[in-house]
Amino acid sequence: MAKENNPNPNKFKVSPWLIYTAILLIFLFISFITGGSSLNEPGQLTSSKFNDYLEKGQIEKVIVYNKTEAEVFLNAAAMKDAVHKKVSKDVFDRPNKGPHYTFDIGNDQIFQNKLEKAVAEGKLKDFNFLPKNNWSDILISLLPIIIIIAVWIFIMRKMSGGGAGGGGQIFNIGKSKAKLFDEKTDIKTTFKDVAGLEGAKEEIQEIVEFLKNPEKYTNLGGKIPKGALLVGPPGTGKTLLAKAVAGEAQVPFFSLSGSDFVEMFVGVGASRVRDLFKQAKEKSPAIIFIDEIDAVGRARGKSNMSGGNDERENTLNQLLTEMDGFGTNSNVIVLAATNRADVLDKALMRAGRFDRQIFVDLPDIRERAEIFKVHLAPLKKVEGLDTEFLAKQTPGFSGADIANVCNEAALIAARNNKTAVDKQDFLDAVDRIVGGLEKKNKIVTPDEKKAIAIHEAGHATVSWMLEHAAPLIKVTIVPRGQSLGAAWYLPEERLIVRPDQMLDEMCATMGGRAAEKVTFNRISTGALSDLEKVTKQARAMVTIYGLNDKIGNVTYYDSTGQSEYNFSKPYSEETARVIDEEISLLIESQYQRAIQILEENKDKLNQLANILIEKEVIFKDDLEAIFGKRTFDKNLEEVVS
């Protein structure tokens, strides 16, 4: 199996040290083939000494190169003479095979006559005149230049990221960095791996079908859409959908991120856009997928500021031209994904560039159950695990969150030495992700523990008594994450929310501080997160949803996201004062309402707090034992908030 996953398991990697060793060996080799001059340097002779050695019969042979340079080889008897001690041994203390001496001759004809006479007299064994090959000298002289060029190329490849194709080399910096997936690439993700998202999958599948069978649509006069924009919160599966397209489509699929167009050099982004579409046209029909397109597609500003902003705008302008300009991109479809569609340029969003905007929303309870089935498949789980129950426990969770829940549950089960993942492991995983890690060793004084118990019991009591508040499923006073206590609720998943429902939720949120006031007649800092939540809700009622009678049916919400660039508020100072008063009035009225409810049920509040102090964790059954069943209970989807 390992060999199948890795086609080149024994791929040899060149080390810089290997290159340095090879260069050194080349130097040594050249030194040896040129006579070992660097190791055994022959002695220099004068003409008079040569004549003396020749007369004594100490020379065995002479070789003359190019009629100018003579190499002298001594005989065995001469090697024993102390005069020749320096040249008798080589550097390894072995007998030197020669040449032992060299010297420059004058007239070659006179020198040849002298050698012939010595041979005739028996004083010289042999001599020869040869032409000398100078290729080794030429190679030695060129070798430093070759080494410098090789080192320079090596450094350039390292600086450019190892010489990877398509933008890896420094001379190809304007090339696209898109990764190509085609029928030769092993992409295992398919639409079967994408659970939920039925509407988005249908639109994406249709785009793949366009490219597989275009005649089915063009025969009726229709045109293939040029682009589709996947929009939605993080973790909902936008990139996963694109991976499924790469796995399903039988056409080339170019994948890259919006930040891949960005570079420190001017003009590189536009150049990469041109090269990307050029490659796609050559391989059409093809799909281009740009993830996080808001990195280059952000709305162009009206100011004349220069710098990096101009470079980004140049890249966007080139992208707009390539998607729908004078040039035609036949059978090239652009997919893009972003969770910041509000900041994209209007020219990029128009029909003809992105013909379709596919909203990938957070999954509902049915889709969450399907996503759980996908992520539970590789886990060793107990028999009969209820995925519907798990879906109810995870409201507002994205696909990435659900994958994290499954992984955390497996880790928790392994930590507890279980052989299979069970229901409790998943509940603990949800608690871990929502509330944070339990801190059982955190030091809490008895007074603080009682205050925390009263606070959490206040939340539970008020939420149980209000019709539209989410009923409680679990309360704990074990410190978890940044909080000293936590409560889990069963909210109804609503598509629209009415004012009475928002007010009941605000009242339940203020139940913790109200319980402290009713019981101790003083309040603490433990309600920070509650105050933050209720203030956001009240501000939304007044300034966004138009649910306040005094402000009226007015909203100051800007869905385009451009309001953050304005230097002035969209309302007057008088209206700002009224907004602040109405927000404060809403919060205080629900605070007093919570106090009234808790005053009427003070005994039950204290009874619930005592159970919480004793057990540290209480469930819905404990509340029913104290308060009885809720009279206005509806068929709520039991999910955790």
N, C-alpha and C positions, 0 to 999 in steps of 0.2 A: 504493500500500500504506500509505503514511503517513497518508493521509486516512481509510482504513478503521480504522486503529488509534486515531486521535484524532478523535472526532466533532466536536469544537469547536476546530480548530487555531488559529482567529483570535479566540478568546474574549477580550473586552476586560476588563482588570483596572483597577479604580478606584484611583488613587493618591491618598494624602492631600494631596499638593501640588496635584493637580488640583482638589480640593475647596476648598482655600484660594484658588486663583486664581479659581474661580467666584464665591466670596463677594466678593472684591475687585471683580470685574467688575459684580456686582449693585449694589454701593455706587455705583460710577461711573455705572451706567445710571440709577439713581434720582436721582442728582445732576443728570444731564443733563435727565431728563424733568421735573424740578421747576424748570426754568428755569435750570439751571446756577448756582444761588445759591452753591454752594461754590467755583465758579471765578471768576465775575464778580459780585461783590457790588455792588448798586446803591447810590448815595450817598443819604444822608438829607437831606431838605429841611425847612425851616421854612415856615410859611404866608406869611411876609413875602417870603422869597426866591422862593417859587412865584409870588406875585403880581408880583414884579419881573420874573421870566423871562417871565411871561405878557404883561405890558404891553409888553415889548421884542419880542414875537413870536417867541421862540426855541423855543417848545414846539409840536411837531407834533401830538401826540395825547395823550389822558389816558384811562386805563382805571381805573374804580373797582370794587373788589371788595367785595361784601357791605355797600356803603354806608359803609365805614369806612376802607378802605385804598386809596390812589391810586398808580398807577404812571405815571411821567412819561417820555415819549419826546421827545427833542430833535430838531429839524430839522437839515439838513445845514449851514446857515450857523452855527448855534449850536455845532456840533461843532468848528468851527475856532477858536472863542473860547478864549483861554488859561484862562478861568475854569473851563471844563469839560474841561480837559486830563486829569484823573484818570479820567473816565468815557468819554472818547472812544475809547479802545482797550481790547480785552479782554486776557486773559493771554497770548494768542498774538500780540499786537501787530497785531491786525486791527481794522477799524472795528467798534465795538460797536453791535449792532443793538437794544440796549435790553432791558428798561427801564433808563433811565439814573439815575432817582431814584425814591424812594418816600417817602410821608409820610402821616400819619394825618389825616383830615379831621374836622371837627366836625359841624355841622348839614349833612346831605346835601342838603336842599332849597336852602339858601342857596348851597352849593357848586355845585349843578347850575345855578342861575340865573346864577352867575358864569361858568360854562363856556359857557352858551348866549349870553351877552352877548359873550364873546370870539370865538365862532364868527361871530356876526353882524358884528362889527367886522373880521373877517379875521385876527385875531391867533392863532387856533387852528383847525387843520384839522378835527379830529374828536375826539369823546369818546364813552365808552360806560360803562354801569353793568351789571356782570355778577355772578352768584353764583360764589363760589370753591369748587372741589372740594377737600376736605381729605383725600381718600384717600391721597395720597402722604405726608402728615404722619403719618397713622395707621400706614401701612406702615413708615415709618422708625422710628417709636417701637416697633413690634412686632418689627422685624428682629433686634435683639440677643437677645430672648427666644427667637426661632426658632433663631438660630445656636447659642445655649447648649444648647437641647434636642437639636439635631442632633449637636453635638459629644459630648454625653453618650451618646447612642445609639451613636455611632461607637466611643467608648471601651469601652462595655459589650460590643459585638460583638467587639472585639479581645481583651478580657479573657476572653471565653467561647470563644475558639478560632475566630473568624471566622464565627460564626453557622451552623455546620454543623448539619444537622437531627438530631433524635434525641439530645438531650443536649449539643449544641454550644452553645446559648444558656444564659446564666446562669439564666434563669427555667425552663429545662427540665433542670436538673442532675440531677433524679431520674429522667430518662428513660433507657431502655436504650441502650447504645452498640453493640448488635449490628448487624453488617452483613448486609443481606438479599440473598440470591442467589435468583433465581427464573428462570423460563423466558426472561425478557427480558435476563438478565445473561449475558455471554459467558464461560462457564467451560469451558475446554478440557480439563481433567484428567478422565480416565475410568478405569474399572477396567483398561483395557488398558495404562495407564501405570504400574500398580502391579504390579511383577513379584514373584514369590514370594508369601509370606503367604497361601497357598491357603486355610487354615482360617479366617483372619480375614476374607478377602475373601468367603468363602461366607456367613459370618454377617452381614456388612455388606450384602451383596447381598440377603439374605433380608429385612432390615429395609426396604430400598428397595422390595422387592416387596410387603411388607406395605402400604405406603402407596399403591403404584400399583394394586394389586388386592386390597383387604382382604377382599372376599367369598370369595375362595378359601380363606381361613383361618377367617373368622368363621362360614361355613356349617357347619363341623364343630364349632362351639362354642368355638373357640379365641379367645384375646384377643391383641390386638396388644401386644407388649412395650413397657413405658414407657421403658426406657432401656438403653443399652449402654455399658460402660466399657472403653476401650482402654488396656491396661496393658502396659508394656514399657520396655526401656532406651532412652536417647536415640538418635535417628537411625534408628530401625527402621521408620518410616513411618506413625506414628499419625496425624499431621496430614495426610499425603498421602492416607491412606484417607478421611479426612473430606472432603478436596477432591474425591476421586473420587465420593463420595456427592453432593456439591453439583453435580457435573457430570452425574451419571446421573439423579438424582431429578427427577421432573417436579412437584415440590412446593416451596413456599417453604423456604429453608434459612437459618437465622439463625446466624451465626458470630461468636464473641467469645472473649476470653481471660478466665480467672478473675480477673486483676488489673483488668479493666474494671469490676468491681463495687466496687472499693476507691476511696474518695474521702476527702478531709480532713473532709468534713461528716458529722455524725452522722445516721444513718438513710438515707443515700443508697444504700448497697448493697442494703438490703432493698427500697427503692423501685424500684431498677433491676430487681431480680429480678421484682417484681410486674408492671412494665411489659413486661418481656421476654415473660413467659408470656401477658400480655394480648394482645400483638401476635400471638404464635403461635396463640392460640385463635381470633383473628379471621380468620387465614389458614389454619386447619387444613383438611386434614391438612398438617402441617409438621414440620420437623426443627430442633432446637436443638443446636448444637455448642459446647461449652465446652472450650477448650483450657487445659491446665495447671490443672485444677480444684482441685488441692491448694492453690492460693492462697486459696481460700475454704472448701474442704472439709476442712481439717485437723481432727483430733479435738479436740473441746471439752474444755478443761481443767476440773479439779475445784476449782481455787483460786478465790477471790473477787477476783482481781485485776481492776482496772477499767482503762479506757483503750481503746486501739485493739483490744485483744483482745475486748472486749465488742462492739464494732462488727462485727468479723469473725464472731463467733458469732451476732449478730442476722441477718447476711446469710445464714449457713448455715441458721439456723432457718427463714427465709423460703423458702429453696431447698427444704428438706425438705418444708415445707407445700405448696408449689406442685407438687412432683413427685408427692406422694401424701398429700393431705389430704382434707378434707371436699369441697372443690371437685373437679370432674372435669375432666381435661385430655384430652378425647377426641381421638384421632388426632394427638397431639403426642408425638413421640419425642425423648428427650434423649440425645445422644451426648456423651461426655466423654473426654478423654485425659489421662494422667498417667504419669510414671515414678516416682512416690512413692506407690503404692497403699497401702503399709504405714502411712502417716500419716493416711489418710482416716478420717473418722468412721464408726463402725459403723452408725449410723442411715442414712447415705448409701449404704452398700454393700448394704443388705438387698434381698431380692427385693421387687418392687413399686415400687422406685425405679430401681435399676439391676438389671434382671432378668438381664442377661448381663454377664459379665466376659470380654473377649476379650483373650487374652495375645498380644502381638505380640513374638515372640522374635527374637534375632539370626538371620539367615538361615544355613541350612546350605549345603553345597557346591553342591547342585543349584540352590537358590534364588539363590545368589550369581551363578551362571552366567546365570540369567534376568535378574537386575538389571543385570549387565554388558551384556547385549544391549540393554536399554533405554537405558542411558547412552552406549553406543558408537554408537547410531544417528546422532546428529548429527555425529560426528567423521569426519574424513577419515583413514581407517586403511588399512594395507596389506592386500592380499588374503590371505584364509586365516588371519586372526588367530584363535588358539585361545582361545575364551572359557572352555573347561573348564580350561585351564592357568592362566588368570588367576584363576579361582575358587579353584584350589588354592593360589595364592600369597597369599590374603587370608583366613586363618582369623580368626574373631572380628570381622570387619569388619561394620559396619552398612550399611544402604542409603546413608546419608549419607556414610559413609567411602568407599564404592565410587564414588559420584558425585565425591568429591574426588579419588580416584585417577585417574579418567578425565580430569578437568580438569587435574590436575598433569601427566599424561602428554602432553596436548596442548600445555601450556606448555613442557615440556622439549623436545618435538619442534620447536616454533617457535624456541626459543632456539638449537637446533642447526641451524637453517635447513633442516629436512626438509620434504618436500612431503606426507608422510603419517606418521601415528603408528604405530610398530612395537612389537614385543614388548619390546625393550630399554627403550623409553621407559616402558612400564608397570612394568617391574621397578625402574627408577630412581625412579619415582613412589612405589612401595611403600616402597622404602628411605628416600625422603625423608620420608614420612609417619610410618613406624615409628621410624626412628632420628634423624631431623632432618637439617638441611642439612650437607653435607660442608664441613669446614674444612681445606682442603688447605694453607692458608698458616699454620696454627698451628705454632708453633716447638716441636719435640719433640727432646730430646737423644738421642744414640745409646743411652745407658744406659736412658732411659725407653722408647725404642722397643723395645728388647730385652725389657724387663719387660712391656710391653703385649703383645708377640708371644707370650711365654711364657704369659701369663695366658690369652689367647684360645686358644692351642694346647692349654692344659690343659682348657678347656671342650670343645674338639673331640675330644680324645683320650678323655676319660671318657665323653662321650655316645656315642661310637662303640663303646665296649667294653661298655656296659650294654644289656641287652635292652629294658627299658621306657623308657629315655631317648629323647627325640626326636633322631633322627640329624641331623647337621649338613648344610646345603646350601651355606653360604657363610660365610666369616670375613673380616673386614677390620680393619686397624689404622689406617685413615684416621679421624681424629677426626670425629665426627658428632654434632651437637647437644651435649648435656652429657657424652657418653661419649667416651673416648679410643679405644675399639675396640668392635666389635659382631659378633655371631654370629647367623645366621639358621638356624632349624631346620625340620624336617619333622614336626611332632607329629601324632599320631593324634587325630582328633576323637572323644572318648569321651563317652558319656552317663553312665557311672559310672566311678569311679576306685578302684582297690584300693590297699591299703597298700604293696605292693611296687612298684607303679608310682610312687606319690608319693615313696618313698624313693629310687628310681633318679633321678628328676628332681632331688631335693634334692642327691644326690651329684654329678650333672653340674653343678649350679649352683655347688657348692663346688670344682669342678675348677680354676677359675682361681686361687683363693688357694692351693690345694694345690700347683699347679704352681710358684708362686712359692716356696713352702716347700721343695719338692724340689730346685729348681734353684739358688736363691740362699741357702737356709736362713734367709730372712727374708721378712716379709710387708709389704704396703703398704696405702694407703688406697683403692686402685683397685677393691676388692671391695665398695664400699658398696651398690650396687644389688643385687649378688648376696646379700649378707647380709640386706638388707631383704626380698627375695623369699623366701629360705629360712626366715626367721623367721616370716613370715606363713603359709607352708605348714605349718611345725611347730606353730604355735599353732592353726591350723585342725584339724590331726589330733588334737590333745589336747583342745581345748575345744569344738569344733563337731561334728566327725564321730564322736567316740567311738571313735577308732582306737588308743587307748593302753591297754595292759593294766593299768597301775597306776591310772589314773583310772577306767577302766571305761566301760561303755555309758551315759555321761552327756554331755549337751550343755548348754552355757550360752548357746546362741544363741537370740535372741528374734526370731522372724519378724515380729512385730507392730510392731517399731521403738519400743516404749514403754520399753525398758530404759534408754534414754538419759536418761529423766526420773527414774530412781530414784537415790537418794542412797547406796544400799548395794550391795555386790557380791553376786551370787547364790551365792557360796561363802565358806567360812571362810578365815581367815588360814592355817591349816594346809594347806588344799587349794590356796591360792594358792602357797604355798611348793613343794608337790609339782608343780603345773603348771609353775612356773619351772624346776624341776629336770628334769622330763621333756622340756621344750622344748630346754633346753641339751643334754641327753643325746642327743636325736635328731640335733641339728645336729652335735655333736662326733663322733658315731659315723659319720655320712656323710662328714665331713671326713677322718677317719682312713681310711675306705674309699677315698676319692678319692686320698689320698696313697699307699696301697698299690698301687692300679692304676697310678699314674704312676711309682712306683718300678720296677715290673715292665716298664714301657714307656718308660723314661727316654730311651733312644737315639732312639726314634721321636718322642717329644715334642720333643727338640731338633732333629731333622731337620725336623719340621713347622714349628717356630718359625723356622728359618733360611729356609725357603721363604717364609714369611709376611713376614719382614723384607725379602726380596728383591723379592717381587711386590706386597706390601701387601694383596693380595686373593687368597684361595685358595677353591677350590670342592670339591665332593664328589669329583670325579675325583682331586684331589691326595691326599685321604685314602685313597681306594681303592688308589692307587699305593703308599702307605706301609704301610697296615694290612691291605690286602686287603679283599675284600667281607665285609660283616657276615654272620655265620653264621645269625643269628636274624632276618634281615630278613623282614618280612611285607609284605602288600599295603597299605602305608600310603598315606594320601592325602597327597600331597606339597604341603604348605602351609607358609607362612612363619609363624614365631612371633616 
